[in-house]
């Protein structure tokens, strides 16, 4: 088992000392309802006070085992001491100076470290780095930037995306998103030129080439195909063998850019820095965020250098590449490569093996799918159909027992814990779910 350099003051197992939500949590929830947007999706009334490793404590002193990592964000665990130290040291020197107009070393250093690791072809013209980097504040911003760069470089306007995809809720990103109707309802018109096809199957790519390209979607006008290596919000769907390789081939034949959204799957979650590496495919642009800075707002796009030719002022950001966030990103990358990606692989294998045993005991839990610590199971009714009510009940009851879970897709529970999770904590989580299913 990997030794994780975190000294926890919190227990490593759930500890509930009040009914849920406790009195302090109830009061804060009421205050929140009076002043914050109702568009936030709160699955259960968790009011967090602090976190360490895979554990979080609420304002009433209840401690929970976190299998969500803040939606796959806190890759190195909550408040990893090395990340906290990097943030503290950088905060004492410089909080902000805007990388759009000026230079500072943390931004350059993180860009170098990301660029040298990009799964792109070898650099041309004796260039040292196979990628150039543009920093953002979020996954949605990263995907917005990718749309702009793809259209700018190719001088084409059309984009292919996938049903079930989630790329963000800002207008360009929302136009790529094909996850839930509520995310698009009453917000039209959206950014034009986006066509969605089913995700993950060769039949879908047959439809693209044999039907769409020959009728309503001229291939010479398509700028990009935007795809998740593993579909996230859509259900943690792993594509069919050869699917991503075939997208690469289609892009090569028609002069289309392959844009891979690694916002949820990237930064070590699947056991590789980028999930696309599992398939040996080299994209043209990669978008990242979430786990890049262990909880600080940071995102980026990585592009082959010959693509990033847009001139000064054509795309910029005030806060993207903030020095404190970049310092956290540097520390995060170091931790990922010093053992956490290996732990993600090992604990992911254990998680899938344990979920397979759960399926054998409870057939209403599907077999698991995913890679590393990006794993999901569907919940089924007695006839084998997807059962979102059972999924939602398990998530709610898990919270009441001290386990934090999130759904995805139509009836899936996703498991995306901090990459510091250990085997005992995985077994605790599975035991709680087993108890719920037995009740």
Buried (B, 14 or more C-beta within 10 A) or exposed (E): EBEBEBEBEBEBEBBBEBEBBBEBBBEBBEEEEEEEEEEEEEBBBBBBBBBBBBBBBBBBEBBBBBBBBBBBBBBBBBBBBBBBEBBEEBEEEBEEEBBBEEEBEBBBBBBBBBBEBBBBEEBEEEEEBBBBBBBBBBBBBBBBBBBBBBBBBBEBBBBBBBBBBBBBBBBBBBBBBBBEEEBBEEEEEBBEBBBBBBBBEEEBBEBBBEEBBEEEBEBEBBBBBBBBBBBBBBBBBBBBEEBBEBBBBBBEEBEBBBBBBBBBBBBBBBBBBBBBBBBEBBBBBBBBBBBBBBBBBBBBBBBBBEBBEBEEEEBEBEBBBBBBBBBBBBBBBBBBBEBBBBBBBBBBBBBBEBBBEBBEEBEBBBEBBBBBBBBBBBBBEEEEEBBBEBBBBBBEBBBBBBBBBBBBBBBBBBBBBBBBBBBEBBEBBBBBBBEBBEE
